[in-house]
Amino acid sequence: LTFVEKDFPEPVWSWAFDPTLPTNRRVSVPYNKSTSLTTVIDYFLLSPNISIEEVKTVDTDFQFSDHQAVRLQARLNPNNPDQSTLINLP
């Protein structure tokens, strides 16, 4: 999150990402797990009524693309906590 203003978003919002695996790679040369430049560039921005259950990068070892999918499981939190709803993305 190096290019996001420090005061964005408001404190009640939150970022969700998986720091354990890269989500993007350089494409100027064929992918090599030990030498290719990789980074995490995929994030979710969650409003205050959403809480994170799990966020996980899908490790495909960049076989299909220069990106790896990121799976988010979150909970919608309406005003009544007894009515929360579990959602899965993607």
PDB file as gemmi writes it, atoms N, CA and C in Angstrom:
CRYST1    1.000    1.000    1.000  90.00  90.00  90.00 P 1                      
ATOM      1  N   LEU A   1       0.821  -1.190   0.000  1.00  0.00           N  
ATOM      2  CA  LEU A   1       0.000   0.000   0.000  1.00  0.00           C  
ATOM      3  C   LEU A   1       0.861   1.249   0.000  1.00  0.00           C  
ATOM      4  N   THR A   2       1.887   1.250  -0.791  1.00  0.00           N  
ATOM      5  CA  THR A   2       2.818   2.369  -0.777  1.00  0.00           C  
ATOM      6  C   THR A   2       2.305   3.598  -1.508  1.00  0.00           C  
ATOM      7  N   PHE A   3       1.322   3.455  -2.402  1.00  0.00           N  
ATOM      8  CA  PHE A   3       0.853   4.594  -3.172  1.00  0.00           C  
ATOM      9  C   PHE A   3      -0.506   5.097  -2.713  1.00  0.00           C  
ATOM     10  N   VAL A   4      -0.927   4.706  -1.536  1.00  0.00           N  
ATOM     11  CA  VAL A   4      -2.203   5.138  -0.984  1.00  0.00           C  
ATOM     12  C   VAL A   4      -1.917   6.198   0.074  1.00  0.00           C  
ATOM     13  N   GLU A   5      -2.667   7.285   0.035  1.00  0.00           N  
ATOM     14  CA  GLU A   5      -2.492   8.349   1.020  1.00  0.00           C  
ATOM     15  C   GLU A   5      -2.646   7.791   2.438  1.00  0.00           C  
ATOM     16  N   LYS A   6      -1.844   8.284   3.363  1.00  0.00           N  
ATOM     17  CA  LYS A   6      -1.855   7.759   4.732  1.00  0.00           C  
ATOM     18  C   LYS A   6      -3.191   7.956   5.444  1.00  0.00           C  
ATOM     19  N   ASP A   7      -3.941   9.008   5.077  1.00  0.00           N  
ATOM     20  CA  ASP A   7      -5.226   9.255   5.734  1.00  0.00           C  
ATOM     21  C   ASP A   7      -6.403   8.651   4.957  1.00  0.00           C  
ATOM     22  N   PHE A   8      -6.113   7.801   3.970  1.00  0.00           N  
ATOM     23  CA  PHE A   8      -7.165   7.105   3.229  1.00  0.00           C  
ATOM     24  C   PHE A   8      -7.058   5.627   3.516  1.00  0.00           C  
ATOM     25  N   PRO A   9      -8.104   4.961   3.748  1.00  0.00           N  
ATOM     26  CA  PRO A   9      -9.458   5.456   3.982  1.00  0.00           C  
ATOM     27  C   PRO A   9      -9.611   5.916   5.419  1.00  0.00           C  
ATOM     28  N   GLU A  10     -10.837   6.261   5.773  1.00  0.00           N  
ATOM     29  CA  GLU A  10     -11.111   6.632   7.156  1.00  0.00           C  
ATOM     30  C   GLU A  10     -10.769   5.453   8.071  1.00  0.00           C  
ATOM     31  N   PRO A  11     -10.427   5.714   9.334  1.00  0.00           N  
ATOM     32  CA  PRO A  11      -9.967   4.647  10.240  1.00  0.00           C  
ATOM     33  C   PRO A  11     -10.936   3.477  10.414  1.00  0.00           C  
ATOM     34  N   VAL A  12     -12.221   3.665  10.198  1.00  0.00           N  
ATOM     35  CA  VAL A  12     -13.169   2.562  10.397  1.00  0.00           C  
ATOM     36  C   VAL A  12     -13.198   1.600   9.212  1.00  0.00           C  
ATOM     37  N   TRP A  13     -12.564   1.962   8.101  1.00  0.00           N  
ATOM     38  CA  TRP A  13     -12.430   1.077   6.940  1.00  0.00           C  
ATOM     39  C   TRP A  13     -11.169   0.247   7.107  1.00  0.00           C  
ATOM     40  N   SER A  14     -11.064  -0.881   6.399  1.00  0.00           N  
ATOM     41  CA  SER A  14      -9.867  -1.709   6.552  1.00  0.00           C  
ATOM     42  C   SER A  14      -9.446  -2.316   5.219  1.00  0.00           C  
ATOM     43  N   TRP A  15      -8.156  -2.588   5.125  1.00  0.00           N  
ATOM     44  CA  TRP A  15      -7.594  -3.262   3.954  1.00  0.00           C  
ATOM     45  C   TRP A  15      -7.483  -4.751   4.254  1.00  0.00           C  
ATOM     46  N   ALA A  16      -7.700  -5.576   3.232  1.00  0.00           N  
ATOM     47  CA  ALA A  16      -7.550  -7.021   3.375  1.00  0.00           C  
ATOM     48  C   ALA A  16      -6.655  -7.519   2.247  1.00  0.00           C  
ATOM     49  N   PHE A  17      -5.623  -8.268   2.608  1.00  0.00           N  
ATOM     50  CA  PHE A  17      -4.731  -8.870   1.617  1.00  0.00           C  
ATOM     51  C   PHE A  17      -3.979 -10.002   2.276  1.00  0.00           C  
ATOM     52  N   ASP A  18      -3.372 -10.840   1.442  1.00  0.00           N  
ATOM     53  CA  ASP A  18      -2.604 -11.978   1.930  1.00  0.00           C  
ATOM     54  C   ASP A  18      -1.120 -11.678   1.696  1.00  0.00           C  
ATOM     55  N   PRO A  19      -0.363 -11.384   2.726  1.00  0.00           N  
ATOM     56  CA  PRO A  19       1.052 -11.052   2.547  1.00  0.00           C  
ATOM     57  C   PRO A  19       1.959 -12.270   2.351  1.00  0.00           C  
ATOM     58  N   THR A  20       1.399 -13.483   2.419  1.00  0.00           N  
ATOM     59  CA  THR A  20       2.243 -14.679   2.388  1.00  0.00           C  
ATOM     60  C   THR A  20       2.639 -15.126   0.986  1.00  0.00           C  
ATOM     61  N   LEU A  21       1.892 -14.687  -0.050  1.00  0.00           N  
ATOM     62  CA  LEU A  21       2.203 -15.084  -1.422  1.00  0.00           C  
ATOM     63  C   LEU A  21       2.073 -13.880  -2.347  1.00  0.00           C  
ATOM     64  N   PRO A  22       2.892 -13.807  -3.385  1.00  0.00           N  
ATOM     65  CA  PRO A  22       2.758 -12.701  -4.339  1.00  0.00           C  
ATOM     66  C   PRO A  22       1.506 -12.868  -5.202  1.00  0.00           C  
ATOM     67  N   THR A  23       0.992 -11.741  -5.696  1.00  0.00           N  
ATOM     68  CA  THR A  23      -0.185 -11.784  -6.560  1.00  0.00           C  
ATOM     69  C   THR A  23       0.131 -11.332  -7.982  1.00  0.00           C  
ATOM     70  N   ASN A  24       1.330 -10.843  -8.214  1.00  0.00           N  
ATOM     71  CA  ASN A  24       1.705 -10.346  -9.535  1.00  0.00           C  
ATOM     72  C   ASN A  24       3.179 -10.644  -9.784  1.00  0.00           C  
ATOM     73  N   ARG A  25       3.510 -10.836 -11.085  1.00  0.00           N  
ATOM     74  CA  ARG A  25       4.907 -11.066 -11.451  1.00  0.00           C  
ATOM     75  C   ARG A  25       5.261 -10.249 -12.674  1.00  0.00           C  
ATOM     76  N   ARG A  26       6.536 -10.000 -12.869  1.00  0.00           N  
ATOM     77  CA  ARG A  26       7.028  -9.343 -14.077  1.00  0.00           C  
ATOM     78  C   ARG A  26       6.879 -10.294 -15.258  1.00  0.00           C  
ATOM     79  N   VAL A  27       6.562  -9.752 -16.417  1.00  0.00           N  
ATOM     80  CA  VAL A  27       6.331 -10.605 -17.585  1.00  0.00           C  
ATOM     81  C   VAL A  27       7.368 -10.404 -18.682  1.00  0.00           C  
ATOM     82  N   SER A  28       8.417  -9.640 -18.409  1.00  0.00           N  
ATOM     83  CA  SER A  28       9.427  -9.372 -19.437  1.00  0.00           C  
ATOM     84  C   SER A  28      10.290 -10.597 -19.749  1.00  0.00           C  
ATOM     85  N   VAL A  29      10.311 -11.564 -18.833  1.00  0.00           N  
ATOM     86  CA  VAL A  29      11.051 -12.818 -19.042  1.00  0.00           C  
ATOM     87  C   VAL A  29      10.178 -13.963 -18.538  1.00  0.00           C  
ATOM     88  N   PRO A  30      10.426 -15.197 -18.983  1.00  0.00           N  
ATOM     89  CA  PRO A  30       9.651 -16.334 -18.473  1.00  0.00           C  
ATOM     90  C   PRO A  30       9.772 -16.452 -16.954  1.00  0.00           C  
ATOM     91  N   TYR A  31       8.692 -16.920 -16.326  1.00  0.00           N  
ATOM     92  CA  TYR A  31       8.657 -17.022 -14.869  1.00  0.00           C  
ATOM     93  C   TYR A  31       9.621 -18.074 -14.349  1.00  0.00           C  
ATOM     94  N   ASN A  32      10.391 -17.669 -13.345  1.00  0.00           N  
ATOM     95  CA  ASN A  32      11.280 -18.563 -12.616  1.00  0.00           C  
ATOM     96  C   ASN A  32      11.049 -18.277 -11.142  1.00  0.00           C  
ATOM     97  N   LYS A  33      10.593 -19.268 -10.403  1.00  0.00           N  
ATOM     98  CA  LYS A  33      10.211 -19.062  -9.002  1.00  0.00           C  
ATOM     99  C   LYS A  33      11.325 -18.439  -8.161  1.00  0.00           C  
ATOM    100  N   SER A  34      12.570 -18.761  -8.447  1.00  0.00           N  
ATOM    101  CA  SER A  34      13.655 -18.253  -7.601  1.00  0.00           C  
ATOM    102  C   SER A  34      14.233 -16.917  -8.072  1.00  0.00           C  
ATOM    103  N   THR A  35      13.954 -16.497  -9.306  1.00  0.00           N  
ATOM    104  CA  THR A  35      14.583 -15.255  -9.779  1.00  0.00           C  
ATOM    105  C   THR A  35      13.606 -14.186 -10.255  1.00  0.00           C  
ATOM    106  N   SER A  36      12.369 -14.545 -10.546  1.00  0.00           N  
ATOM    107  CA  SER A  36      11.420 -13.564 -11.077  1.00  0.00           C  
ATOM    108  C   SER A  36      10.980 -12.566 -10.009  1.00  0.00           C  
ATOM    109  N   LEU A  37      10.863 -11.311 -10.422  1.00  0.00           N  
ATOM    110  CA  LEU A  37      10.375 -10.270  -9.520  1.00  0.00           C  
ATOM    111  C   LEU A  37       8.874 -10.441  -9.329  1.00  0.00           C  
ATOM    112  N   THR A  38       8.448 -10.538  -8.079  1.00  0.00           N  
ATOM    113  CA  THR A  38       7.030 -10.673  -7.744  1.00  0.00           C  
ATOM    114  C   THR A  38       6.668  -9.666  -6.666  1.00  0.00           C  
ATOM    115  N   THR A  39       5.376  -9.395  -6.542  1.00  0.00           N  
ATOM    116  CA  THR A  39       4.910  -8.450  -5.538  1.00  0.00           C  
ATOM    117  C   THR A  39       3.447  -8.720  -5.209  1.00  0.00           C  
ATOM    118  N   VAL A  40       2.969  -8.107  -4.139  1.00  0.00           N  
ATOM    119  CA  VAL A  40       1.552  -8.159  -3.781  1.00  0.00           C  
ATOM    120  C   VAL A  40       0.935  -6.839  -4.217  1.00  0.00           C  
ATOM    121  N   ILE A  41      -0.008  -6.902  -5.162  1.00  0.00           N  
ATOM    122  CA  ILE A  41      -0.672  -5.674  -5.615  1.00  0.00           C  
ATOM    123  C   ILE A  41      -2.184  -5.764  -5.535  1.00  0.00           C  
ATOM    124  N   ASP A  42      -2.707  -6.877  -5.071  1.00  0.00           N  
ATOM    125  CA  ASP A  42      -4.158  -7.066  -5.033  1.00  0.00           C  
ATOM    126  C   ASP A  42      -4.660  -6.975  -3.597  1.00  0.00           C  
ATOM    127  N   TYR A  43      -5.581  -6.037  -3.382  1.00  0.00           N  
ATOM    128  CA  TYR A  43      -6.117  -5.737  -2.054  1.00  0.00           C  
ATOM    129  C   TYR A  43      -7.625  -5.600  -2.129  1.00  0.00           C  
ATOM    130  N   PHE A  44      -8.280  -5.813  -1.022  1.00  0.00           N  
ATOM    131  CA  PHE A  44      -9.696  -5.517  -0.870  1.00  0.00           C  
ATOM    132  C   PHE A  44      -9.806  -4.364   0.118  1.00  0.00           C  
ATOM    133  N   LEU A  45     -10.700  -3.430  -0.154  1.00  0.00           N  
ATOM    134  CA  LEU A  45     -10.998  -2.348   0.772  1.00  0.00           C  
ATOM    135  C   LEU A  45     -12.379  -2.624   1.349  1.00  0.00           C  
ATOM    136  N   LEU A  46     -12.455  -2.809   2.669  1.00  0.00           N  
ATOM    137  CA  LEU A  46     -13.694  -3.221   3.321  1.00  0.00           C  
ATOM    138  C   LEU A  46     -14.310  -2.074   4.109  1.00  0.00           C  
ATOM    139  N   SER A  47     -15.590  -1.870   3.887  1.00  0.00           N  
ATOM    140  CA  SER A  47     -16.325  -0.850   4.632  1.00  0.00           C  
ATOM    141  C   SER A  47     -16.550  -1.328   6.062  1.00  0.00           C  
ATOM    142  N   PRO A  48     -16.946  -0.423   6.952  1.00  0.00           N  
ATOM    143  CA  PRO A  48     -17.097  -0.794   8.367  1.00  0.00           C  
ATOM    144  C   PRO A  48     -18.106  -1.908   8.635  1.00  0.00           C  
ATOM    145  N   ASN A  49     -19.067  -2.131   7.731  1.00  0.00           N  
ATOM    146  CA  ASN A  49     -20.071  -3.172   7.977  1.00  0.00           C  
ATOM    147  C   ASN A  49     -19.648  -4.540   7.421  1.00  0.00           C  
ATOM    148  N   ILE A  50     -18.373  -4.687   7.066  1.00  0.00           N  
ATOM    149  CA  ILE A  50     -17.855  -5.963   6.568  1.00  0.00           C  
ATOM    150  C   ILE A  50     -16.666  -6.368   7.429  1.00  0.00           C  
ATOM    151  N   SER A  51     -16.677  -7.598   7.915  1.00  0.00           N  
ATOM    152  CA  SER A  51     -15.528  -8.093   8.677  1.00  0.00           C  
ATOM    153  C   SER A  51     -14.900  -9.265   7.921  1.00  0.00           C  
ATOM    154  N   ILE A  52     -13.605  -9.360   8.027  1.00  0.00           N  
ATOM    155  CA  ILE A  52     -12.834 -10.379   7.316  1.00  0.00           C  
ATOM    156  C   ILE A  52     -12.936 -11.709   8.059  1.00  0.00           C  
ATOM    157  N   GLU A  53     -13.266 -12.753   7.328  1.00  0.00           N  
ATOM    158  CA  GLU A  53     -13.189 -14.111   7.855  1.00  0.00           C  
ATOM    159  C   GLU A  53     -11.851 -14.723   7.419  1.00  0.00           C  
ATOM    160  N   GLU A  54     -11.527 -14.580   6.118  1.00  0.00           N  
ATOM    161  CA  GLU A  54     -10.269 -15.106   5.587  1.00  0.00           C  
ATOM    162  C   GLU A  54      -9.962 -14.410   4.267  1.00  0.00           C  
ATOM    163  N   VAL A  55      -8.683 -14.165   4.032  1.00  0.00           N  
ATOM    164  CA  VAL A  55      -8.226 -13.689   2.727  1.00  0.00           C  
ATOM    165  C   VAL A  55      -7.002 -14.527   2.372  1.00  0.00           C  
ATOM    166  N   LYS A  56      -7.011 -15.125   1.178  1.00  0.00           N  
ATOM    167  CA  LYS A  56      -5.967 -16.085   0.821  1.00  0.00           C  
ATOM    168  C   LYS A  56      -5.676 -16.007  -0.672  1.00  0.00           C  
ATOM    169  N   THR A  57      -4.387 -15.921  -1.015  1.00  0.00           N  
ATOM    170  CA  THR A  57      -3.965 -15.973  -2.409  1.00  0.00           C  
ATOM    171  C   THR A  57      -4.021 -17.413  -2.898  1.00  0.00           C  
ATOM    172  N   VAL A  58      -4.560 -17.605  -4.102  1.00  0.00           N  
ATOM    173  CA  VAL A  58      -4.644 -18.936  -4.706  1.00  0.00           C  
ATOM    174  C   VAL A  58      -3.321 -19.188  -5.428  1.00  0.00           C  
ATOM    175  N   ASP A  59      -2.529 -20.107  -4.902  1.00  0.00           N  
ATOM    176  CA  ASP A  59      -1.188 -20.352  -5.438  1.00  0.00           C  
ATOM    177  C   ASP A  59      -1.249 -21.225  -6.692  1.00  0.00           C  
ATOM    178  N   THR A  60      -1.125 -20.591  -7.859  1.00  0.00           N  
ATOM    179  CA  THR A  60      -1.084 -21.316  -9.140  1.00  0.00           C  
ATOM    180  C   THR A  60       0.324 -21.307  -9.721  1.00  0.00           C  
ATOM    181  N   ASP A  61       1.281 -20.760  -8.962  1.00  0.00           N  
ATOM    182  CA  ASP A  61       2.664 -20.656  -9.414  1.00  0.00           C  
ATOM    183  C   ASP A  61       2.748 -19.924 -10.762  1.00  0.00           C  
ATOM    184  N   PHE A  62       1.815 -18.994 -10.979  1.00  0.00           N  
ATOM    185  CA  PHE A  62       1.751 -18.157 -12.184  1.00  0.00           C  
ATOM    186  C   PHE A  62       1.700 -18.982 -13.468  1.00  0.00           C  
ATOM    187  N   GLN A  63       1.043 -20.140 -13.433  1.00  0.00           N  
ATOM    188  CA  GLN A  63       0.946 -21.003 -14.613  1.00  0.00           C  
ATOM    189  C   GLN A  63       0.043 -20.425 -15.691  1.00  0.00           C  
ATOM    190  N   PHE A  64      -0.970 -19.648 -15.318  1.00  0.00           N  
ATOM    191  CA  PHE A  64      -1.994 -19.222 -16.268  1.00  0.00           C  
ATOM    192  C   PHE A  64      -1.989 -17.731 -16.565  1.00  0.00           C  
ATOM    193  N   SER A  65      -1.285 -16.962 -15.766  1.00  0.00           N  
ATOM    194  CA  SER A  65      -1.361 -15.504 -15.892  1.00  0.00           C  
ATOM    195  C   SER A  65      -0.214 -14.861 -15.131  1.00  0.00           C  
ATOM    196  N   ASP A  66      -0.096 -13.546 -15.275  1.00  0.00           N  
ATOM    197  CA  ASP A  66       0.885 -12.812 -14.480  1.00  0.00           C  
ATOM    198  C   ASP A  66       0.302 -12.413 -13.121  1.00  0.00           C  
ATOM    199  N   HIS A  67      -0.937 -12.826 -12.863  1.00  0.00           N  
ATOM    200  CA  HIS A  67      -1.599 -12.594 -11.579  1.00  0.00           C  
ATOM    201  C   HIS A  67      -1.999 -13.924 -10.964  1.00  0.00           C  
ATOM    202  N   GLN A  68      -2.141 -13.904  -9.640  1.00  0.00           N  
ATOM    203  CA  GLN A  68      -2.735 -15.026  -8.925  1.00  0.00           C  
ATOM    204  C   GLN A  68      -3.994 -14.493  -8.246  1.00  0.00           C  
ATOM    205  N   ALA A  69      -5.054 -15.264  -8.283  1.00  0.00           N  
ATOM    206  CA  ALA A  69      -6.321 -14.842  -7.689  1.00  0.00           C  
ATOM    207  C   ALA A  69      -6.196 -14.729  -6.172  1.00  0.00           C  
ATOM    208  N   VAL A  70      -7.009 -13.864  -5.613  1.00  0.00           N  
ATOM    209  CA  VAL A  70      -7.079 -13.716  -4.164  1.00  0.00           C  
ATOM    210  C   VAL A  70      -8.521 -13.974  -3.748  1.00  0.00           C  
ATOM    211  N   ARG A  71      -8.693 -14.891  -2.816  1.00  0.00           N  
ATOM    212  CA  ARG A  71     -10.023 -15.282  -2.346  1.00  0.00           C  
ATOM    213  C   ARG A  71     -10.312 -14.578  -1.028  1.00  0.00           C  
ATOM    214  N   LEU A  72     -11.484 -13.970  -0.954  1.00  0.00           N  
ATOM    215  CA  LEU A  72     -11.915 -13.290   0.266  1.00  0.00           C  
ATOM    216  C   LEU A  72     -13.170 -13.958   0.798  1.00  0.00           C  
ATOM    217  N   GLN A  73     -13.144 -14.278   2.065  1.00  0.00           N  
ATOM    218  CA  GLN A  73     -14.359 -14.702   2.758  1.00  0.00           C  
ATOM    219  C   GLN A  73     -14.606 -13.634   3.812  1.00  0.00           C  
ATOM    220  N   ALA A  74     -15.793 -13.045   3.764  1.00  0.00           N  
ATOM    221  CA  ALA A  74     -16.111 -11.937   4.659  1.00  0.00           C  
ATOM    222  C   ALA A  74     -17.523 -12.094   5.197  1.00  0.00           C  
ATOM    223  N   ARG A  75     -17.828 -11.296   6.193  1.00  0.00           N  
ATOM    224  CA  ARG A  75     -19.153 -11.336   6.803  1.00  0.00           C  
ATOM    225  C   ARG A  75     -19.753  -9.932   6.731  1.00  0.00           C  
ATOM    226  N   LEU A  76     -20.994  -9.880   6.203  1.00  0.00           N  
ATOM    227  CA  LEU A  76     -21.743  -8.626   6.219  1.00  0.00           C  
ATOM    228  C   LEU A  76     -22.323  -8.450   7.607  1.00  0.00           C  
ATOM    229  N   ASN A  77     -22.101  -7.307   8.196  1.00  0.00           N  
ATOM    230  CA  ASN A  77     -22.549  -7.046   9.560  1.00  0.00           C  
ATOM    231  C   ASN A  77     -23.588  -5.933   9.562  1.00  0.00           C  
ATOM    232  N   PRO A  78     -24.872  -6.272   9.446  1.00  0.00           N  
ATOM    233  CA  PRO A  78     -25.899  -5.233   9.512  1.00  0.00           C  
ATOM    234  C   PRO A  78     -26.010  -4.698  10.938  1.00  0.00           C  
ATOM    235  N   ASN A  79     -26.915  -3.784  11.137  1.00  0.00           N  
ATOM    236  CA  ASN A  79     -27.090  -3.193  12.471  1.00  0.00           C  
ATOM    237  C   ASN A  79     -27.390  -4.244  13.528  1.00  0.00           C  
ATOM    238  N   ASN A  80     -28.059  -5.318  13.146  1.00  0.00           N  
ATOM    239  CA  ASN A  80     -28.390  -6.389  14.077  1.00  0.00           C  
ATOM    240  C   ASN A  80     -27.379  -7.523  13.873  1.00  0.00           C  
ATOM    241  N   PRO A  81     -26.455  -7.776  14.816  1.00  0.00           N  
ATOM    242  CA  PRO A  81     -25.432  -8.815  14.646  1.00  0.00           C  
ATOM    243  C   PRO A  81     -25.995 -10.215  14.427  1.00  0.00           C  
ATOM    244  N   ASP A  82     -27.233 -10.460  14.858  1.00  0.00           N  
ATOM    245  CA  ASP A  82     -27.838 -11.781  14.665  1.00  0.00           C  
ATOM    246  C   ASP A  82     -28.197 -12.047  13.207  1.00  0.00           C  
ATOM    247  N   GLN A  83     -28.140 -11.027  12.369  1.00  0.00           N  
ATOM    248  CA  GLN A  83     -28.520 -11.165  10.962  1.00  0.00           C  
ATOM    249  C   GLN A  83     -27.294 -11.125  10.035  1.00  0.00           C  
ATOM    250  N   SER A  84     -26.102 -11.367  10.539  1.00  0.00           N  
ATOM    251  CA  SER A  84     -24.912 -11.316   9.693  1.00  0.00           C  
ATOM    252  C   SER A  84     -24.951 -12.398   8.625  1.00  0.00           C  
ATOM    253  N   THR A  85     -24.327 -12.120   7.480  1.00  0.00           N  
ATOM    254  CA  THR A  85     -24.356 -13.023   6.339  1.00  0.00           C  
ATOM    255  C   THR A  85     -22.930 -13.278   5.866  1.00  0.00           C  
ATOM    256  N   LEU A  86     -22.583 -14.539   5.666  1.00  0.00           N  
ATOM    257  CA  LEU A  86     -21.257 -14.917   5.182  1.00  0.00           C  
ATOM    258  C   LEU A  86     -21.244 -14.808   3.670  1.00  0.00           C  
ATOM    259  N   ILE A  87     -20.181 -14.157   3.106  1.00  0.00           N  
ATOM    260  CA  ILE A  87     -20.027 -14.053   1.658  1.00  0.00           C  
ATOM    261  C   ILE A  87     -18.657 -14.572   1.259  1.00  0.00           C  
ATOM    262  N   ASN A  88     -18.556 -15.094   0.037  1.00  0.00           N  
ATOM    263  CA  ASN A  88     -17.289 -15.580  -0.508  1.00  0.00           C  
ATOM    264  C   ASN A  88     -17.015 -14.885  -1.828  1.00  0.00           C  
ATOM    265  N   LEU A  89     -15.816 -14.342  -1.991  1.00  0.00           N  
ATOM    266  CA  LEU A  89     -15.376 -13.748  -3.254  1.00  0.00           C  
ATOM    267  C   LEU A  89     -14.026 -14.330  -3.608  1.00  0.00           C  
ATOM    268  N   PRO A  90     -13.641 -14.635  -4.806  1.00  0.00           N  
ATOM    269  CA  PRO A  90     -14.520 -14.804  -5.954  1.00  0.00           C  
ATOM    270  C   PRO A  90     -15.281 -16.082  -5.841  1.00  0.00           C  
TER     271      PRO A  90                                                      
END                                                                             
